[in-house]
Amino acid sequence: MAILEVSRLKKYFPVLGGVFLRRIGWVHAVDDVSFSVEKGETFGLVGESGCGKTTLGRCIMGLYVPTEGAIKVRERSLSNLTAFQKKNLASFLQMIFQDPFESLDPRQTIQQILEEKYKIHGYDPAGLSKEIQQLVSRVGLSRDSLSRYPHEFSGGQRQRIGIARAVSMNPEIIICDEPVSALDVSVQSNILNLLLDLQQSLGLTYVFISHDLSVVRHMSDKIGVMYLGQIVEMADAGDIYDRARHPYTRALLSAVPVPDPDADRQRTILTGEVPSVENPPSGCRFHTRCPHVADICRKKTPPLIAKDDEGRHVAACHFF
Amino acid sequence: MKEDTVLKIKDLVVEFDTEHGRVRAVDHVDFELEKGRILGIAGESGCGKSVTALSIIRLLPKPVSRVAQGQILFQGQDLLTRPVHEMHRIRGRKIAMIFQEPMTALNPVHTAGRQMKEVFSLHFPGMTAADRQARSMEMLERVGIPDPGRVMNKYPHQLSGGIRQRVMIAMALSCEPDILIADEPTTALDVTIQAQILELIKDLQKRSGMSIVLITHDLGVIAENCDHVAVMYAGQIVETADVRGLFKHPLHPYTRGLLVSIPSLARHSKTRLPTIDGSVPDLSHMPGGCRFADRCPDVIDICRTQVPQLKSVGKGRKAACHLIPVDPDQKKY
């Protein structure tokens, strides 16, 4: 049974313009996206800036109200929840943000930051000091860090605090939105290891959003590749990298610089820029940059269909 | 100085005044750039790679920082002793620089075209307005902008990140400089655009024969684009080598640690990565011996007391580590 199910999700943002700021168009940030995640799995969402991966994560968190479509956690729909139900949702869903500098209140000590979470959810923080101490040691910080302020920590340590805050409510699902993008390589591996350890010991399910294909491959069981608000290819992690079908996925993979000067690379360099999501191209959205474009691509939108026998590898392309 | 060396940095020390007193952001850095080659400077944030670049073209923030020691030899002259008006002529004309974020490097209140033309009016005062227009269009075309006329009339905020970076490159290359310093030129861009821009830089380099210093934290970018690499850690160069040597046989424990901690596209997934424990020491509290000692898996007693010198450890290779035996065949540097 899938723990998280997203079906036909759409999120459009209005574009305002003119003297009276009337709506003059829509930004199709997420346009008809469906996927499901099993318990204990990591679902990786990868794509370039503006492809809608962050919007999608925020819709799942309930930070944006979807324009259309449904999100179900443990088969319970997340739309039309009462305020009380939404608050209870925190024990299911949590989020880790990209920027560990902006997501922590600079005027609170780590103790206060972590206590606040418990207070909001109706616990008495007085009886929680032991739990909070366990929490910080679980994410690899010392106990005396509790009395310090965020600016006294390095980027990696701050991200650990963000992770501690996310796991404090014993969630089942954590949305990780570019959790290591702001970090240096030597720190990045520490945080990735911590996320893997926590997943194992707590049985967490991750939705892992990143633009870095190597990191997503490393962390994920299943991967969805997004382009202009849509998932263009989705498969098991190994499959995406070894048997990519969609020309965009292939180009994306071939563009990643590999730290091996002898690597045998056949690079497809895409020409042109990513089109605007306000006026997405007709037919296949990738046709303006695709090296294999044909007439049908400009006219007909390719459906996301199975490309292998078991139906675990889906791609939206007329050809491959 | 060898004949094909276009730029030589000798014993460079850069100091910054901070609230914790005077700190050394760059500490005794030595390297050479050969003609027509791409030298990569790799390192994590705060290692001093950008400060090194800024000191070459004498754009260090004043008055908080200064070059305390060393020489920057370009065409047989020490750039650090040149008068300011001479630096104006060298900067842009002989040594050009592109920055990480083209949005902050371009002037937001002038069109791309006006900023392009300004380069020509500064360095070639005799040029007519029509020539400046024509040369600007030509440069924009050379960096792969399909409709230069339209881009010329746009303000930076109206252009996408990829196009802005192309405009910056066009400006940097418009005087056909001998040396291009590229400080994280693709870090703010998406991978597909990054591939385009790096391909463009390499292509222009091959055609004009200029030399490039490519500064980046991304070891993949280094591996695919550079001929030679210098790895920096906490203000010092810890290892230099040709690109193959560095990636195939990294010698310094820091380089080795960095290379294995990168998740790979090919490696089996969902396993713990090797890590480098601890964090970079604070510039104001540098350890006495080797700066990497606290994080080094192979640390021995001497590392904590004695600073390892960057010494020759093989053909064209240098490393600063007590554990690496000095190559006996090489002359002392």
Interface residues (C-beta under 8 A of the other chain):
Chain A: T42 E48 S49 S154 G156 Q157 D184 V185 S186 V187 Q188 S189 N190 L192 N193 L196 D197 H211 L213 S214 V215 R217 H218 M219 S220 D221 A237 G238 Y241 A251 L252 L253 S254 A255 V256 P257 V258 P259 D260 P261 D262 A263 R265 R267 I269 L270 T271 E273 V274
Chain B: E44 S45 S160 G162 I163 D190 V191 T192 I193 Q194 A195 Q196 L198 E199 H217 D218 L219 G220 V221 I222 A223 E224 N225 V243 R244 F247 K248 G257 L258 L259 S261 I262 P263 S264 L265 A266 R267 S269 K270 T271 R272 L273 P274 T275 I276 D277 S279
